[in-house]
Amino acid sequence: MIAIRSLISALAMVATVSVSSAFAQSSLLDRWYTALFDVNRVAIADLLADDAVIELEDLGVTQTKAEFIEALDEWEDIVKTANLAWQLEEGAPVDEAKATVLVCYQFPDNELTIRETFAFRDGKIIRSIQTTDSDSCENF
């Protein structure tokens, strides 16, 4: 009986840690996407680790933190006419080291869903890999 109680306590602790890790990463990602959609360079710089790498796989582009922030001038013009939304990918693992997100980008002439896989360290984004998931946001 004591063994069963210990097992139940251990499982409850694991579930609590998983939920709180998911909540912490969701909060970090909420700040990330708010900063990205608002083109808040200061917040973006704060959320990215100094050695962060951003990979835009579809474009064959890999950027350092500085290069990504520098490219925000072009993004600022594009995002003015866009509607954007994001959500954690259902069924994908979320913990203190990683998360996968689906992002719907709706522009006046087209829309697409991007899958973005993040890696974290010490509450900062150290890697983001972006790939196109769909040429629409229909299933978003």
C-alpha positions as CSV (number, residue, x, y, z in Angstrom):
1,M,0.0,0.0,0.0
2,I,2.8,2.4,0.8
3,A,4.5,1.5,-2.5
4,I,1.3,2.4,-4.4
5,R,1.0,5.8,-2.5
6,S,4.7,6.5,-3.3
7,L,4.1,5.7,-7.0
8,I,1.0,7.9,-7.1
9,S,2.9,10.8,-5.4
10,A,5.8,10.4,-7.9
11,L,3.4,10.4,-10.9
12,A,1.6,13.5,-9.5
13,M,4.9,15.3,-9.1
14,V,6.0,14.4,-12.7
15,A,2.6,15.6,-14.0
16,T,3.0,18.9,-12.1
17,V,6.5,19.4,-13.4
18,S,5.3,18.7,-17.0
19,V,2.4,21.1,-16.7
20,S,4.5,23.8,-15.2
21,S,7.2,23.4,-17.8
22,A,4.5,23.6,-20.5
23,F,3.1,26.7,-18.9
24,A,6.5,28.4,-18.6
25,Q,7.3,27.7,-22.3
26,S,3.8,28.8,-23.3
27,S,4.4,32.1,-21.4
28,L,7.8,32.5,-23.0
29,L,6.3,31.9,-26.5
30,D,3.5,34.2,-25.8
31,R,6.0,37.0,-25.1
32,W,8.0,35.9,-28.2
33,Y,5.0,36.1,-30.6
34,T,3.8,39.3,-29.1
35,A,7.2,40.9,-29.6
36,L,7.5,39.4,-33.1
37,F,4.1,40.6,-34.2
38,D,4.7,44.0,-32.7
39,V,8.3,44.1,-34.0
40,N,9.6,44.9,-30.6
41,R,13.3,44.6,-31.1
42,V,14.2,45.1,-27.4
43,A,11.9,42.3,-26.3
44,I,13.1,40.0,-29.1
45,A,16.7,40.6,-28.2
46,D,15.9,39.8,-24.6
47,L,14.1,36.6,-25.4
48,L,16.9,35.3,-27.7
49,A,20.1,33.8,-26.2
50,D,23.3,35.5,-27.4
51,D,24.2,32.3,-29.3
52,A,20.7,31.8,-30.7
53,V,20.3,30.5,-34.3
54,I,17.2,30.9,-36.4
55,E,16.7,28.6,-39.4
56,L,14.2,29.4,-42.1
57,E,14.4,26.0,-43.8
58,D,12.2,26.7,-46.7
59,L,14.4,29.7,-47.7
60,G,17.7,28.0,-46.9
61,V,18.5,30.8,-44.5
62,T,20.3,30.5,-41.1
63,Q,20.6,33.6,-39.0
64,T,22.4,34.6,-35.8
65,K,20.6,36.7,-33.2
66,A,22.1,39.9,-34.6
67,E,21.2,38.9,-38.2
68,F,17.7,38.1,-37.2
69,I,17.2,41.4,-35.4
70,E,18.7,43.3,-38.4
71,A,16.2,41.6,-40.7
72,L,13.3,42.9,-38.7
73,D,13.2,46.1,-40.8
74,E,11.9,44.0,-43.7
75,W,9.6,42.0,-41.5
76,E,8.1,45.3,-40.0
77,D,6.8,46.3,-43.5
78,I,5.3,42.8,-44.1
79,V,3.6,42.4,-40.8
80,K,1.6,45.6,-41.0
81,T,-0.8,43.9,-43.4
82,A,-0.9,40.5,-41.8
83,N,-3.1,38.7,-39.3
84,L,-1.2,36.3,-37.2
85,A,-2.0,33.6,-34.6
86,W,-0.1,30.8,-33.0
87,Q,-0.7,27.7,-30.9
88,L,1.3,24.9,-29.4
89,E,1.2,21.9,-31.7
90,E,-1.2,19.3,-30.3
91,G,0.6,16.2,-29.2
92,A,4.1,17.6,-29.6
93,P,6.2,17.5,-26.4
94,V,6.7,20.7,-24.5
95,D,9.3,21.0,-21.7
96,E,12.0,23.3,-20.4
97,A,14.2,22.4,-23.5
98,K,11.8,22.3,-26.4
99,A,8.4,23.1,-27.9
100,T,6.7,23.0,-31.3
101,V,4.3,25.7,-32.5
102,L,2.0,26.2,-35.4
103,V,1.7,29.8,-36.7
104,C,-0.9,31.0,-39.1
105,Y,0.2,33.9,-41.2
106,Q,-2.6,35.6,-43.2
107,F,-1.5,38.2,-45.7
108,P,-3.8,40.1,-48.1
109,D,-2.9,37.8,-51.1
110,N,-2.1,34.5,-49.3
111,E,-1.9,32.6,-46.1
112,L,0.2,29.8,-44.7
113,T,0.9,27.8,-41.6
114,I,4.4,27.5,-40.4
115,R,5.7,24.8,-37.9
116,E,8.3,26.3,-35.6
117,T,10.4,24.1,-33.4
118,F,12.1,25.8,-30.5
119,A,15.0,24.9,-28.2
120,F,15.4,26.7,-24.9
121,R,18.1,27.2,-22.3
122,D,17.8,29.1,-19.1
123,G,14.5,30.7,-20.2
124,K,15.8,31.9,-23.5
125,I,15.4,30.8,-27.1
126,I,18.6,29.2,-28.4
127,R,17.2,27.8,-31.7
128,S,14.2,28.2,-33.9
129,I,13.6,26.0,-37.0
130,Q,10.8,27.2,-39.2
131,T,9.2,25.0,-42.0
132,T,6.1,25.4,-44.0
133,D,3.3,23.1,-42.7
134,S,0.5,24.2,-45.1
135,D,-0.2,26.7,-47.8
136,S,-3.4,27.7,-45.9
137,C,-4.6,28.2,-42.3
138,E,-7.7,26.0,-43.0
139,N,-6.9,23.4,-40.4
140,F,-5.4,25.9,-37.9
